[in-house]
Amino acid sequence: MPRSTARTGLRLLGELAAGVETAWSKCQRLQQTDDVFSTRLGREYRLLFRVEEKEGVLRSLESWPLIPRATLQEKSFCWAVFWDADSMAS
């Protein structure tokens, strides 16, 4: 992975945690979930992250390793890598 992509990902996570509106405008909620978002990092990578909100206030932001875009588009992609059974039930 290019260093610039990793650097952009870290900067974006900081902006999301700080509530920077322009950072959030680049993100989209995944259809399969209520609390997981995706955003592009360059042409080839996606950053997935989960947010926990309470009364409209961001309580936590959990990110996962950057994922190559091609991997997310595969039909065999397994979401279980990111969620355990307990968190999927909630």
MDAnalysis code that builds the backbone (N, CA, C; Angstrom):
import MDAnalysis as mda
import numpy as np

u = mda.Universe.empty(270, n_residues=90, atom_resindex=np.repeat(np.arange(90), 3), trajectory=True)
u.add_TopologyAttr("name", ["N", "CA", "C"] * 90)
u.add_TopologyAttr("resid", np.arange(1, 91))
u.add_TopologyAttr("resname", ["MET", "PRO", "ARG", "SER", "THR", "ALA", "ARG", "THR", "GLY", "LEU", "ARG", "LEU", "LEU", "GLY", "GLU", "LEU", "ALA", "ALA", "GLY", "VAL", "GLU", "THR", "ALA", "TRP", "SER", "LYS", "CYS", "GLN", "ARG", "LEU", "GLN", "GLN", "THR", "ASP", "ASP", "VAL", "PHE", "SER", "THR", "ARG", "LEU", "GLY", "ARG", "GLU", "TYR", "ARG", "LEU", "LEU", "PHE", "ARG", "VAL", "GLU", "GLU", "LYS", "GLU", "GLY", "VAL", "LEU", "ARG", "SER", "LEU", "GLU", "SER", "TRP", "PRO", "LEU", "ILE", "PRO", "ARG", "ALA", "THR", "LEU", "GLN", "GLU", "LYS", "SER", "PHE", "CYS", "TRP", "ALA", "VAL", "PHE", "TRP", "ASP", "ALA", "ASP", "SER", "MET", "ALA", "SER"])
u.atoms.positions = np.array([
    [0.846, -1.172, 0.000],
    [0.000, 0.000, 0.000],
    [0.897, 1.243, 0.000],
    [0.547, 2.207, -0.798],
    [1.333, 3.436, -0.822],
    [1.276, 4.185, 0.514],
    [2.395, 4.755, 0.892],
    [2.438, 5.524, 2.147],
    [1.437, 6.671, 2.149],
    [1.258, 7.274, 1.004],
    [0.333, 8.408, 0.941],
    [-1.099, 7.960, 1.245],
    [-1.458, 6.750, 0.848],
    [-2.791, 6.222, 1.139],
    [-2.948, 5.989, 2.632],
    [-1.934, 5.396, 3.251],
    [-1.977, 5.166, 4.700],
    [-2.049, 6.491, 5.455],
    [-1.276, 7.463, 5.022],
    [-1.268, 8.780, 5.647],
    [-2.638, 9.453, 5.526],
    [-3.245, 9.350, 4.349],
    [-4.569, 9.924, 4.124],
    [-5.601, 9.255, 5.031],
    [-5.496, 7.941, 5.187],
    [-6.414, 7.212, 6.063],
    [-6.324, 7.668, 7.502],
    [-5.118, 7.840, 8.004],
    [-4.948, 8.304, 9.390],
    [-5.475, 9.720, 9.568],
    [-5.200, 10.568, 8.609],
    [-5.687, 11.947, 8.679],
    [-7.216, 11.972, 8.658],
    [-7.811, 11.155, 7.794],
    [-9.263, 11.100, 7.699],
    [-9.894, 10.601, 8.998],
    [-9.301, 9.587, 9.611],
    [-9.831, 9.103, 10.890],
    [-9.809, 10.193, 11.957],
    [-8.750, 10.970, 11.985],
    [-8.673, 12.081, 12.933],
    [-9.755, 13.116, 12.678],
    [-9.979, 13.421, 11.408],
    [-11.013, 14.408, 11.065],
    [-12.408, 13.875, 11.401],
    [-12.638, 12.584, 11.160],
    [-13.933, 11.991, 11.510],
    [-14.168, 12.049, 13.008],
    [-13.150, 11.680, 13.780],
    [-13.269, 11.703, 15.237],
    [-13.498, 13.121, 15.758],
    [-12.932, 14.100, 15.055],
    [-13.099, 15.500, 15.466],
    [-14.424, 16.087, 14.989],
    [-15.137, 15.345, 14.138],
    [-16.437, 15.817, 13.668],
    [-16.367, 16.782, 12.503],
    [-15.286, 16.744, 11.740],
    [-15.144, 17.643, 10.592],
    [-16.175, 17.243, 9.531],
    [-17.050, 18.161, 9.209],
    [-18.171, 17.873, 8.308],
    [-17.728, 17.427, 6.920],
    [-16.687, 18.037, 6.391],
    [-16.246, 17.660, 5.048],
    [-15.721, 16.223, 5.015],
    [-15.151, 15.759, 6.110],
    [-14.684, 14.372, 6.174],
    [-15.877, 13.416, 6.143],
    [-16.917, 13.744, 6.894],
    [-18.108, 12.889, 6.934],
    [-18.845, 12.888, 5.603],
    [-18.748, 13.960, 4.845],
    [-19.459, 14.018, 3.566],
    [-18.885, 13.033, 2.545],
    [-17.675, 12.573, 2.762],
    [-17.041, 11.613, 1.858],
    [-17.408, 10.169, 2.192],
    [-18.120, 9.958, 3.267],
    [-18.416, 8.615, 3.758],
    [-19.844, 8.211, 3.418],
    [-20.036, 6.907, 3.306],
    [-21.388, 6.418, 3.104],
    [-21.629, 5.208, 3.996],
    [-22.833, 5.149, 4.511],
    [-23.228, 4.043, 5.379],
    [-23.415, 2.797, 4.514],
    [-22.904, 1.669, 4.982],
    [-23.075, 0.435, 4.231],
    [-24.506, -0.056, 4.359],
    [-25.032, -0.575, 3.285],
    [-26.425, -1.010, 3.257],
    [-26.685, -2.171, 4.206],
    [-25.702, -2.998, 4.434],
    [-25.895, -4.188, 5.256],
    [-25.932, -3.886, 6.755],
    [-25.591, -2.677, 7.147],
    [-25.440, -2.367, 8.564],
    [-26.052, -1.012, 8.912],
    [-26.172, -0.770, 10.200],
    [-26.658, 0.525, 10.672],
    [-25.520, 1.437, 11.112],
    [-24.404, 0.842, 11.508],
    [-23.351, 1.633, 12.138],
    [-21.988, 1.542, 11.458],
    [-21.936, 0.978, 10.257],
    [-20.652, 0.826, 9.563],
    [-20.656, 1.694, 8.312],
    [-19.549, 2.404, 8.140],
    [-19.391, 3.328, 7.022],
    [-18.184, 2.922, 6.186],
    [-18.164, 3.416, 4.965],
    [-17.056, 3.183, 4.055],
    [-16.692, 4.508, 3.401],
    [-15.417, 4.658, 3.116],
    [-14.955, 5.818, 2.362],
    [-13.784, 5.403, 1.490],
    [-13.618, 6.098, 0.398],
    [-12.539, 5.806, -0.538],
    [-11.232, 6.401, -0.049],
    [-10.172, 5.643, -0.268],
    [-8.824, 6.152, -0.060],
    [-8.058, 5.833, -1.337],
    [-7.899, 6.826, -2.144],
    [-7.291, 6.600, -3.443],
    [-8.253, 5.843, -4.342],
    [-7.722, 5.264, -5.386],
    [-8.585, 4.523, -6.311],
    [-8.753, 3.070, -5.912],
    [-7.826, 2.551, -5.116],
    [-7.805, 1.114, -4.894],
    [-8.170, 0.650, -3.495],
    [-8.351, 1.535, -2.543],
    [-8.589, 1.111, -1.165],
    [-9.854, 1.721, -0.597],
    [-10.404, 1.017, 0.385],
    [-11.565, 1.498, 1.130],
    [-11.244, 1.413, 2.613],
    [-11.718, 2.385, 3.331],
    [-11.601, 2.387, 4.783],
    [-12.985, 2.086, 5.338],
    [-13.090, 1.037, 6.122],
    [-14.341, 0.705, 6.796],
    [-14.201, 1.063, 8.257],
    [-15.252, 1.625, 8.810],
    [-15.207, 1.948, 10.229],
    [-16.616, 1.892, 10.810],
    [-16.663, 1.631, 12.091],
    [-17.921, 1.537, 12.819],
    [-17.993, 2.705, 13.797],
    [-19.155, 3.282, 13.899],
    [-19.356, 4.368, 14.851],
    [-20.390, 3.952, 15.887],
    [-20.193, 4.449, 17.062],
    [-21.178, 4.261, 18.126],
    [-21.651, 5.645, 18.543],
    [-22.936, 5.856, 18.432],
    [-23.514, 7.148, 18.805],
    [-24.474, 6.942, 19.966],
    [-24.556, 7.957, 20.788],
    [-25.523, 7.958, 21.874],
    [-26.136, 9.342, 21.918],
    [-27.435, 9.393, 21.706],
    [-28.168, 10.660, 21.697],
    [-27.568, 11.647, 20.690],
    [-27.178, 11.120, 19.536],
    [-26.663, 11.967, 18.469],
    [-25.222, 12.415, 18.633],
    [-24.546, 11.915, 19.656],
    [-23.152, 12.295, 19.904],
    [-22.249, 11.097, 19.627],
    [-21.189, 11.312, 18.872],
    [-20.238, 10.252, 18.563],
    [-19.540, 9.819, 19.838],
    [-19.684, 8.541, 20.182],
    [-19.065, 8.008, 21.396],
    [-17.763, 7.276, 21.085],
    [-17.744, 6.542, 19.958],
    [-16.520, 5.839, 19.578],
    [-16.479, 5.636, 18.073],
    [-15.276, 5.453, 17.579],
    [-15.037, 5.227, 16.158],
    [-14.009, 4.102, 16.079],
    [-14.380, 3.000, 15.477],
    [-13.504, 1.837, 15.373],
    [-13.221, 1.576, 13.902],
    [-11.955, 1.591, 13.536],
    [-11.631, 1.348, 12.122],
    [-10.980, -0.011, 11.968],
    [-11.035, -0.511, 10.736],
    [-10.414, -1.783, 10.401],
    [-9.308, -1.531, 9.404],
    [-8.450, -2.524, 9.172],
    [-7.388, -2.335, 8.185],
    [-7.959, -1.927, 6.830],
    [-7.191, -1.166, 6.089],
    [-7.630, -0.758, 4.756],
    [-7.838, -1.992, 3.883],
    [-8.890, -1.951, 3.088],
    [-9.260, -3.101, 2.278],
    [-9.149, -2.722, 0.801],
    [-8.486, -3.566, 0.019],
    [-8.475, -3.293, -1.426],
    [-9.901, -3.322, -1.973],
    [-10.204, -2.380, -2.808],
    [-11.549, -2.250, -3.366],
    [-12.012, -3.539, -4.042],
    [-11.131, -4.209, -4.739],
    [-11.486, -5.451, -5.432],
    [-11.970, -6.512, -4.446],
    [-11.405, -6.536, -3.253],
    [-11.815, -7.510, -2.240],
    [-13.254, -7.267, -1.809],
    [-13.623, -6.013, -1.614],
    [-14.988, -5.695, -1.205],
    [-16.006, -6.053, -2.278],
    [-15.593, -6.038, -3.525],
    [-16.510, -6.308, -4.623],
    [-16.691, -7.798, -4.889],
    [-15.861, -8.642, -4.269],
    [-15.988, -10.080, -4.467],
    [-17.236, -10.597, -3.761],
    [-17.946, -11.485, -4.417],
    [-19.147, -12.060, -3.810],
    [-18.804, -12.930, -2.615],
    [-17.584, -13.441, -2.577],
    [-17.186, -14.330, -1.486],
    [-16.651, -13.577, -0.269],
    [-16.634, -12.229, -0.333],
    [-16.125, -11.438, 0.783],
    [-16.920, -11.759, 2.044],
    [-16.235, -12.035, 3.112],
    [-16.892, -12.484, 4.345],
    [-16.863, -11.372, 5.392],
    [-18.034, -10.866, 5.751],
    [-18.126, -9.817, 6.762],
    [-17.783, -10.342, 8.145],
    [-17.811, -11.661, 8.343],
    [-17.503, -12.225, 9.652],
    [-16.086, -11.882, 10.099],
    [-15.240, -11.530, 9.148],
    [-13.878, -11.113, 9.498],
    [-13.923, -9.887, 10.400],
    [-14.930, -9.042, 10.230],
    [-15.001, -7.787, 10.951],
    [-15.919, -7.815, 12.168],
    [-16.853, -8.731, 12.187],
    [-17.800, -8.763, 13.296],
    [-17.841, -10.144, 13.916],
    [-17.875, -10.182, 15.242],
    [-18.086, -11.472, 15.892],
    [-19.592, -11.641, 16.126],
    [-19.994, -12.808, 16.528],
    [-21.432, -13.103, 16.667],
    [-22.107, -12.186, 17.672],
    [-21.416, -11.823, 18.743],
    [-22.019, -10.952, 19.769],
    [-22.326, -9.561, 19.222],
    [-21.416, -8.991, 18.468],
    [-21.641, -7.642, 17.972],
    [-22.674, -7.622, 16.854],
    [-22.819, -8.712, 16.128],
    [-23.827, -8.743, 15.074],
    [-25.232, -8.817, 15.658],
    [-25.357, -9.390, 16.859],
    [-26.672, -9.521, 17.497],
    [-27.167, -8.186, 18.009],
    [-26.252, -7.280, 18.306],
    [-26.694, -5.990, 18.867],
    [-27.034, -4.985, 17.817],
])
